[in-house]
Amino acid sequence: MMMLAAIMPLASFAHNQSTKKGESNMTNKKVLVAFFSRADENYNVGYIEKGNTQIIAEMIGEKTGGDLFHIETVTPYPADYMKCIDVAKKELNSKARPVIKGDANVEDYDIIFLGYPNWWGDAPMAVYTFIEKHNWQGKTVIPFCTHEGSGLGSTEGKLKNACKGATFLKGLAVQGVTAQDRHEQARLSVKNWIDKLNL
Ligand SMILES: Cc1cc2nc3c(=O)[nH]c(=O)nc-3n(C[C@H](O)[C@H](O)[C@H](O)COP(=O)(O)O)c2cc1C
């Protein structure tokens, strides 16, 4: 996928009255949807106002009633796709832990949907900054990613290693351009996936 990336030229919450914010309709367990997502220029979608993963995160929020937390770096990534590739590659190679804005208290939740774009078979390093701030013991983590061909790749295993003590459920991969431009198709994928998780 390194090659692919190198040549690329380029809540609202719908929950019923009996559930409180952050509480799942299905289980009454507290649900967090934490995600990294970058707007601006990206492969296959051009300049976008809202990142692909954020669109999926919001759909998960609508379906579960979960709270959303956007993992954002204090220093933004370049808007230009190729410049972003350069910065992200250096971070990956150095296992950087970019400083992030704010936080969500993972410890208060039972189920954490963890979302990210696939960047060379891994999550952006800022996702690890977030993970390493928290105690994941006993949590249920459900990964989801957007991508342009790599799917979840080896991301699930890497994140499982990082979220020590958490139980991981089956993740979802949605192509970025589908998330961005084919909302109904993406929403159906999210629905079918969550229904099968039996939360
Ligand atoms: C730095 C960088 C590296 C990427 N590497 C890959 C990759 O290895 N495989 C892939 O399928 N897509 C790759 N992509 C495409 C993104 O995974 C895809 O556009 C994703 O939907 C972006 O999500 P976002 O808009 O939420 O940030 C890469 C994009 C960027 C910016």
Ligand as a Chemical Component Dictionary entry (heavy atoms), coordinates in Angstrom:
data_LIG
# 
_chem_comp.id                   LIG 
_chem_comp.type                 NON-POLYMER 
_chem_comp.pdbx_formal_charge   0 
_chem_comp.three_letter_code    LIG 
# 
loop_
_chem_comp_atom.comp_id 
_chem_comp_atom.atom_id 
_chem_comp_atom.alt_atom_id 
_chem_comp_atom.type_symbol 
_chem_comp_atom.charge 
_chem_comp_atom.model_Cartn_x 
_chem_comp_atom.model_Cartn_y 
_chem_comp_atom.model_Cartn_z 
_chem_comp_atom.pdbx_ordinal 
LIG C1  C1  C 0 -1.120  9.516  4.639 1  
LIG C2  C2  C 0 -2.091  8.632  3.913 2  
LIG C3  C3  C 0 -1.784  7.303  3.714 3  
LIG C4  C4  C 0 -2.722  6.451  3.104 4  
LIG N1  N1  N 0 -2.402  5.150  2.947 5  
LIG C5  C5  C 0 -3.348  4.311  2.452 6  
LIG C6  C6  C 0 -3.086  2.915  2.352 7  
LIG O1  O1  O 0 -1.999  2.436  2.657 8  
LIG N2  N2  N 0 -4.072  2.117  1.896 9  
LIG C7  C7  C 0 -5.296  2.601  1.516 10 
LIG O2  O2  O 0 -6.151  1.826  1.120 11 
LIG N3  N3  N 0 -5.568  3.923  1.591 12 
LIG C8  C8  C 0 -4.620  4.773  2.055 13 
LIG N4  N4  N 0 -4.903  6.100  2.167 14 
LIG C9  C9  C 0 -6.263  6.576  1.833 15 
LIG C10 C10 C 0 -7.121  6.739  3.100 16 
LIG O3  O3  O 0 -7.105  5.564  3.883 17 
LIG C11 C11 C 0 -8.570  7.033  2.702 18 
LIG O4  O4  O 0 -8.627  8.136  1.850 19 
LIG C12 C12 C 0 -9.430  7.271  3.944 20 
LIG O5  O5  O 0 -10.781 7.139  3.582 21 
LIG C13 C13 C 0 -9.210  8.650  4.550 22 
LIG O6  O6  O 0 -10.047 8.800  5.660 23 
LIG P1  P1  P 0 -10.301 10.211 6.327 24 
LIG O7  O7  O 0 -10.931 11.107 5.274 25 
LIG O8  O8  O 0 -11.252 9.917  7.435 26 
LIG O9  O9  O 0 -9.012  10.738 6.840 27 
LIG C14 C14 C 0 -3.972  6.981  2.699 28 
LIG C15 C15 C 0 -4.244  8.322  2.856 29 
LIG C16 C16 C 0 -3.315  9.142  3.457 30 
LIG C17 C17 C 0 -3.631  10.626 3.614 31 
# 
loop_
_chem_comp_bond.comp_id 
_chem_comp_bond.atom_id_1 
_chem_comp_bond.atom_id_2 
_chem_comp_bond.value_order 
_chem_comp_bond.pdbx_ordinal 
LIG C1  C2  SING 1  
LIG C2  C3  SING 2  
LIG C2  C16 DOUB 3  
LIG C3  C4  DOUB 4  
LIG C4  N1  SING 5  
LIG C4  C14 SING 6  
LIG N1  C5  DOUB 7  
LIG C5  C6  SING 8  
LIG C5  C8  SING 9  
LIG C6  O1  DOUB 10 
LIG C6  N2  SING 11 
LIG N2  C7  SING 12 
LIG C7  O2  DOUB 13 
LIG C7  N3  SING 14 
LIG N3  C8  DOUB 15 
LIG C8  N4  SING 16 
LIG N4  C9  SING 17 
LIG N4  C14 SING 18 
LIG C9  C10 SING 19 
LIG C10 O3  SING 20 
LIG C10 C11 SING 21 
LIG C11 O4  SING 22 
LIG C11 C12 SING 23 
LIG C12 O5  SING 24 
LIG C12 C13 SING 25 
LIG C13 O6  SING 26 
LIG O6  P1  SING 27 
LIG P1  O7  DOUB 28 
LIG P1  O8  SING 29 
LIG P1  O9  SING 30 
LIG C14 C15 DOUB 31 
LIG C15 C16 SING 32 
LIG C16 C17 SING 33 
# 
